[in-house]
Amino acid sequence: MREAAVRPSVRKDVPEIIALTKASWARTYDPIIGTAARTGACDAKHVPALFEAEIADLDGVSAVAEVAGRIVGHAGGRLRADGTLYIDRLHVAPEAQGTGLAARLLDAALVQVRSRAARVELTVLIGNERAMAFYRKAGFEQIARRGPEHGMGGVGDIVMRRELA
C-alpha cells in the first residue's frame, strides 16, 4: 500500500469519513456488543452534522488519511475548556492497519490544538484490546474503568490519558 497523505478534514470528506467510521465500528464492536446495539448507537451518533461541526469548530479536531483519493483513516475530537483534547474517534481501514497510520493521525489531530492542549484523553470500550494496546504504546495510561452506564451496549469503558509536555 502506498503511504497515506494525512491532512485536516474538509466538509467534502464527511460522507467518506462516515462510511469508514461505520465499517470500523462494525468490525470492532459487533463481536463485543452485537450488531443490533452497535447499529443503533452508530447510526444515531455518526451523522453529517457531528463531523461538519468538528471541522468548522476552532476547538474541534478532524484529520483524514488518504491514498489515491480514498480516505483510509480518520481522527476526530474536541478540545475541552480545561485544555484536554478528547479524541472521540480514531479509525483506520484494515489495509492500512499496522503501518503507523493511526499514530500519524493522532499526531495530526494534536497539531491542530497543540499550543492549547495540556493532555489527550479518550475512552476505549472494554474488550477492544487492539485499541488499548495501541494507546498504551502511544503513551496513554488508564486512569479509570467505568461501568456499563458509560460505555455502550451494556459494556463499560476504560478512560485513558496522555499528558503533553
Backbone bond lengths (Angstrom), bond angles and torsions (degrees), N, CA, C in turn:
res aa  C-N    CA-C-N  psi(-1)  N-CA   C-N-CA  omega(-1)  CA-C   N-CA-C  phi
1 M - - - 1.450 - - 1.524 109.29 -
2 R 1.324 116.73 136.25 1.464 121.61 176.03 1.523 110.14 -63.70
3 E 1.321 115.52 155.08 1.462 119.92 176.69 1.523 109.40 -65.50
4 A 1.302 115.57 135.21 1.464 121.02 -179.39 1.514 110.38 -80.23
5 A 1.316 115.73 142.88 1.461 122.32 172.69 1.522 107.23 -89.44
6 V 1.329 116.99 129.50 1.457 122.03 -179.85 1.523 107.86 -107.48
7 R 1.328 115.74 133.32 1.462 121.18 -177.58 1.527 110.07 -152.81
8 P 1.344 117.38 164.13 1.462 119.42 173.72 1.529 110.00 -62.67
9 S 1.314 116.23 146.04 1.463 121.46 177.92 1.521 110.30 -72.51
10 V 1.315 114.72 152.07 1.464 121.84 171.92 1.523 107.87 -127.18
11 R 1.312 115.50 165.53 1.471 120.78 -172.80 1.526 112.64 -56.30
12 K 1.315 118.07 -37.73 1.465 119.82 -177.58 1.530 112.57 -66.83
13 D 1.343 117.98 -14.58 1.465 122.40 178.49 1.526 112.83 -77.04
14 V 1.325 117.64 -17.67 1.464 121.88 -169.03 1.530 113.59 -54.11
15 P 1.326 121.49 -47.86 1.472 118.39 -179.89 1.534 113.20 -58.75
16 E 1.337 117.38 -40.24 1.470 119.62 178.71 1.523 111.87 -70.58
17 I 1.335 117.01 -35.38 1.465 120.32 177.31 1.526 109.61 -62.95
18 I 1.325 116.49 -43.95 1.466 120.40 179.53 1.528 110.29 -62.21
19 A 1.309 117.69 -45.20 1.472 120.68 -179.92 1.525 110.75 -61.90
20 L 1.322 117.75 -43.82 1.469 121.92 178.47 1.521 110.30 -61.86
21 T 1.325 116.97 -46.09 1.457 122.12 -178.18 1.529 111.25 -62.89
22 K 1.323 117.05 -45.92 1.463 120.11 -179.13 1.529 111.34 -64.36
23 A 1.320 117.34 -40.00 1.472 120.15 178.35 1.523 110.54 -65.89
24 S 1.325 116.78 -40.02 1.461 120.95 179.26 1.528 110.61 -65.75
25 W 1.328 116.92 -42.42 1.465 120.01 177.68 1.523 110.39 -60.62
26 A 1.318 117.48 -41.98 1.473 120.19 -179.45 1.527 110.26 -60.68
27 R 1.329 117.49 -47.42 1.472 121.26 -179.51 1.524 111.86 -63.84
28 T 1.322 115.80 -40.04 1.465 121.01 -173.26 1.520 113.09 -83.53
29 Y 1.318 117.14 -47.34 1.462 120.32 -168.91 1.523 115.43 -94.83
30 D 1.329 118.81 -23.58 1.466 118.67 178.80 1.531 111.69 -55.55
31 P 1.351 119.23 -43.97 1.470 118.20 178.70 1.535 113.86 -67.91
32 I 1.324 117.32 -21.07 1.469 120.72 -176.14 1.525 111.69 -92.36
33 I 1.343 117.00 -46.90 1.473 120.01 -174.63 1.518 113.79 -119.25
34 G 1.310 118.04 -6.96 1.467 121.41 -179.50 1.525 112.13 93.05
35 T 1.313 114.06 157.68 1.467 120.78 -175.10 1.523 112.40 -65.43
36 A 1.305 118.20 -43.53 1.472 120.62 -176.12 1.525 111.48 -62.53
37 A 1.333 117.76 -47.58 1.467 120.77 179.85 1.521 110.87 -64.53
38 R 1.323 116.54 -41.70 1.470 119.98 179.81 1.514 110.86 -64.78
39 T 1.325 117.75 -44.89 1.463 121.09 -177.75 1.521 111.01 -61.26
40 G 1.320 116.52 -46.42 1.463 119.87 -179.97 1.519 112.41 -59.89
41 A 1.321 117.09 -48.37 1.466 121.07 -178.95 1.521 111.22 -67.01
42 C 1.311 116.29 -43.34 1.461 121.36 -176.44 1.529 110.92 -66.31
43 D 1.314 117.07 -47.02 1.455 120.22 -178.10 1.528 112.03 -66.10
44 A 1.332 117.17 -33.62 1.468 120.54 178.92 1.526 111.69 -71.95
45 K 1.327 116.56 -35.58 1.462 120.54 -174.12 1.523 113.43 -88.28
46 H 1.290 118.39 -43.80 1.464 121.42 -169.44 1.519 112.03 -91.27
47 V 1.318 113.15 76.49 1.459 122.15 -179.87 1.531 108.40 -114.94
48 P 1.329 117.57 155.27 1.467 119.52 -177.05 1.523 114.47 -51.57
49 A 1.323 118.45 -39.36 1.465 121.05 -177.03 1.528 112.26 -58.00
50 L 1.334 117.98 -37.06 1.466 121.58 179.42 1.524 110.52 -60.56
51 F 1.312 116.45 -50.90 1.459 121.13 -175.88 1.526 111.52 -71.84
52 E 1.321 117.04 -38.69 1.462 120.82 178.43 1.526 111.05 -63.71
53 A 1.326 116.93 -38.73 1.463 120.68 178.45 1.524 110.96 -65.54
54 E 1.322 117.61 -42.10 1.466 120.58 177.91 1.523 111.53 -60.43
55 I 1.311 115.75 -42.29 1.459 120.66 -178.83 1.528 110.79 -65.74
56 A 1.317 117.51 -39.41 1.460 122.35 -176.48 1.527 113.53 -81.22
57 D 1.324 118.15 -24.79 1.463 123.73 -174.08 1.531 111.12 -78.99
58 L 1.323 116.67 129.47 1.472 120.25 178.16 1.524 112.06 -62.35
59 D 1.326 117.36 -24.16 1.460 121.03 176.98 1.522 112.18 -95.83
60 G 1.310 117.88 -0.82 1.456 121.91 176.45 1.518 110.41 -86.04
61 V 1.322 116.01 152.12 1.462 121.21 173.36 1.519 107.61 -127.05
62 S 1.315 114.88 139.16 1.449 119.58 179.46 1.522 107.62 -158.16
63 A 1.326 115.47 120.11 1.464 121.25 179.58 1.515 109.04 -132.87
64 V 1.322 115.74 146.91 1.457 120.89 176.86 1.520 109.58 -125.86
65 A 1.315 114.82 158.84 1.461 122.33 172.25 1.513 106.28 -121.44
66 E 1.329 115.87 135.50 1.458 117.44 179.45 1.515 111.19 -136.34
67 V 1.311 113.54 150.06 1.458 123.06 176.23 1.526 106.09 -129.55
68 A 1.315 116.22 126.03 1.465 122.04 178.54 1.532 111.57 51.28
69 G 1.340 116.10 41.39 1.455 120.99 177.28 1.517 115.68 78.02
70 R 1.330 118.05 5.27 1.471 122.40 -179.34 1.524 109.52 -112.62
71 I 1.317 117.30 129.98 1.464 121.61 179.96 1.525 108.91 -74.55
72 V 1.341 115.60 124.50 1.467 121.87 -179.04 1.534 111.96 -119.68
73 G 1.331 116.87 2.85 1.458 119.75 178.23 1.510 110.83 -163.51
74 H 1.319 115.38 153.54 1.468 121.08 178.82 1.522 109.94 -152.79
75 A 1.328 115.59 141.16 1.462 122.63 170.63 1.515 107.37 -130.76
76 G 1.321 116.44 136.38 1.458 119.67 -179.93 1.505 111.74 -149.47
77 G 1.316 115.29 153.28 1.455 121.02 178.59 1.512 111.11 177.37
78 R 1.333 114.92 -157.61 1.463 119.92 -175.51 1.523 109.98 -153.20
79 L 1.317 114.79 142.17 1.457 121.20 174.63 1.525 108.53 -82.84
80 R 1.327 115.95 123.60 1.466 121.26 178.88 1.530 109.70 -84.81
81 A 1.325 115.14 162.73 1.469 121.48 -177.85 1.526 112.58 -59.41
82 D 1.339 118.08 -27.22 1.470 120.80 -178.36 1.540 113.03 -84.73
83 G 1.343 117.50 7.32 1.451 120.48 179.11 1.519 114.20 87.43
84 T 1.330 117.46 10.63 1.466 121.36 177.57 1.519 109.39 -94.15
85 L 1.322 116.70 122.49 1.450 120.63 171.77 1.513 106.85 -84.02
86 Y 1.324 116.55 114.69 1.460 121.12 178.21 1.526 108.05 -95.45
87 I 1.328 116.29 115.48 1.457 121.78 176.53 1.525 107.53 -88.41
88 D 1.313 115.85 113.83 1.460 121.54 -177.97 1.519 111.66 -90.36
89 R 1.338 116.49 -28.42 1.463 120.28 -177.51 1.520 110.35 -145.26
90 L 1.318 115.19 139.37 1.465 123.05 169.99 1.522 105.78 -148.45
91 H 1.330 116.10 106.09 1.459 121.35 -174.77 1.526 110.16 -129.55
92 V 1.326 115.55 138.97 1.459 122.12 178.62 1.530 107.66 -132.80
93 A 1.332 116.08 132.93 1.465 121.04 178.01 1.525 109.56 -60.77
94 P 1.330 118.09 149.19 1.467 121.19 -176.35 1.532 113.90 -52.63
95 E 1.317 117.73 -40.36 1.462 119.74 -176.94 1.530 113.18 -69.79
96 A 1.342 117.45 -14.43 1.464 121.19 179.18 1.532 112.48 -105.17
97 Q 1.332 117.68 -1.35 1.466 120.19 179.55 1.522 109.71 -70.76
98 G 1.327 115.31 146.16 1.456 120.59 179.06 1.522 113.75 80.90
99 T 1.331 117.04 8.65 1.470 121.00 -178.58 1.521 113.12 -102.87
100 G 1.330 117.45 -2.53 1.458 120.97 -175.15 1.521 112.30 90.28
101 L 1.315 116.76 1.73 1.462 120.55 -176.89 1.523 112.59 -65.21
102 A 1.307 118.51 -39.37 1.472 120.60 179.79 1.530 110.34 -59.50
103 A 1.320 117.25 -42.03 1.476 120.75 178.26 1.522 110.56 -64.93
104 R 1.314 117.28 -39.23 1.465 120.63 178.30 1.527 111.30 -65.54
105 L 1.327 117.07 -39.57 1.465 120.57 177.58 1.525 111.19 -65.84
106 L 1.314 116.80 -41.59 1.458 120.81 177.31 1.530 109.82 -60.66
107 D 1.324 116.75 -44.75 1.471 120.88 177.20 1.522 111.50 -61.31
108 A 1.337 117.44 -41.52 1.463 121.00 179.71 1.521 111.35 -63.17
109 A 1.324 117.17 -38.13 1.461 120.53 176.44 1.523 110.37 -65.10
110 L 1.316 116.51 -42.25 1.467 120.56 179.52 1.519 112.15 -63.53
111 V 1.305 117.48 -39.56 1.462 121.45 -179.54 1.522 110.49 -57.59
112 Q 1.316 116.98 -34.34 1.460 120.53 -177.51 1.526 113.00 -65.26
113 V 1.337 117.84 -22.80 1.477 120.84 -178.50 1.531 112.68 -135.16
114 R 1.320 118.08 11.61 1.463 123.23 -171.30 1.529 113.29 -47.25
115 S 1.308 118.55 -47.49 1.461 119.91 -175.46 1.529 112.64 -68.67
116 R 1.325 117.52 -15.14 1.464 120.73 -178.01 1.517 113.42 -110.36
117 A 1.328 118.15 -7.55 1.462 121.35 -175.87 1.521 111.54 -100.00
118 A 1.320 116.26 135.08 1.462 122.25 177.59 1.525 111.73 -101.84
119 R 1.331 115.95 -21.04 1.461 121.22 -177.16 1.528 108.84 -159.26
120 V 1.309 114.70 164.25 1.461 121.81 174.97 1.518 107.03 -122.28
121 E 1.312 116.37 135.90 1.455 121.12 -178.97 1.527 109.06 -135.70
122 L 1.324 115.07 152.33 1.460 121.15 179.32 1.506 108.94 -160.20
123 T 1.317 115.74 169.18 1.458 120.47 174.60 1.521 108.81 -122.47
124 V 1.321 115.11 148.48 1.461 122.52 178.30 1.519 106.95 -129.56
125 L 1.314 116.39 130.32 1.457 120.52 178.76 1.531 109.40 -64.46
126 I 1.315 117.03 134.59 1.465 120.68 177.44 1.529 108.00 -57.76
127 G 1.306 116.18 130.75 1.451 121.54 -176.72 1.522 112.71 106.37
128 N 1.324 117.59 -14.99 1.460 121.46 178.90 1.534 108.06 -89.37
129 E 1.307 114.88 70.96 1.463 121.64 -173.74 1.525 113.10 -64.10
130 R 1.318 117.11 -36.34 1.469 120.16 179.97 1.531 110.38 -59.85
131 A 1.327 116.45 -46.55 1.463 120.41 179.52 1.526 111.10 -64.40
132 M 1.331 116.82 -43.96 1.467 119.14 -179.50 1.526 110.85 -61.06
133 A 1.308 117.60 -40.88 1.468 120.85 178.60 1.527 110.67 -63.97
134 F 1.328 117.04 -42.72 1.461 120.09 178.29 1.529 110.50 -60.51
135 Y 1.323 116.89 -48.62 1.467 119.67 -176.71 1.528 111.54 -65.95
136 R 1.321 118.47 -37.25 1.475 120.18 175.70 1.530 109.89 -60.60
137 K 1.329 115.92 -45.16 1.467 121.02 178.84 1.536 111.10 -61.73
138 A 1.334 116.78 -31.49 1.456 122.16 -179.77 1.532 112.42 -84.20
139 G 1.333 117.50 6.78 1.460 120.92 174.97 1.511 116.00 95.43
140 F 1.310 118.17 9.58 1.461 121.08 178.38 1.523 109.79 -84.96
141 E 1.337 114.97 149.17 1.457 121.72 175.77 1.521 109.20 -123.07
142 Q 1.313 115.91 146.59 1.463 120.39 175.89 1.515 108.20 -72.01
143 I 1.333 116.18 128.78 1.468 119.70 177.46 1.521 112.24 -114.03
144 A 1.336 116.97 -15.29 1.472 119.76 178.38 1.524 109.73 -161.34
145 R 1.319 113.45 151.23 1.462 121.56 171.97 1.519 105.27 -122.85
146 R 1.334 116.34 121.60 1.451 120.25 -173.23 1.529 111.03 -116.16
147 G 1.313 114.30 157.39 1.454 121.21 -176.89 1.516 113.63 -78.20
148 P 1.321 115.65 -179.59 1.462 122.41 -175.05 1.531 114.49 -58.47
149 E 1.308 117.59 -25.34 1.468 119.58 -179.80 1.528 111.99 -65.66
150 H 1.323 117.06 -17.90 1.469 121.44 179.00 1.521 112.44 -101.14
151 G 1.298 117.37 -20.55 1.461 121.07 -176.00 1.516 111.85 -90.34
152 M 1.330 114.67 -130.28 1.458 120.32 -175.46 1.524 108.85 -153.71
153 G 1.312 115.92 141.92 1.455 120.68 174.78 1.517 114.10 59.44
154 G 1.333 116.91 31.68 1.459 120.47 179.39 1.517 114.53 81.46
155 V 1.338 117.79 10.39 1.461 122.69 179.52 1.526 108.16 -116.76
156 G 1.321 116.76 135.83 1.460 121.81 179.50 1.516 112.37 -75.44
157 D 1.332 114.54 -175.83 1.454 118.86 179.69 1.525 111.67 -137.59
158 I 1.314 113.67 169.90 1.467 123.26 178.18 1.525 107.12 -115.13
159 V 1.326 117.07 129.91 1.461 121.40 174.27 1.524 107.14 -94.21
160 M 1.334 115.67 129.42 1.467 121.12 -179.15 1.528 108.86 -124.05
161 R 1.337 115.46 148.22 1.458 120.54 -177.00 1.511 110.49 -141.29
162 R 1.336 114.75 147.69 1.461 122.15 171.32 1.519 107.77 -132.69
163 E 1.311 115.51 121.89 1.466 120.29 176.16 1.527 108.44 -76.23
164 L 1.320 115.89 145.30 1.459 121.49 178.63 1.526 109.68 -103.72
165 A 1.309 115.99 147.01 1.477 120.33 -179.73 1.508 110.62 -76.74
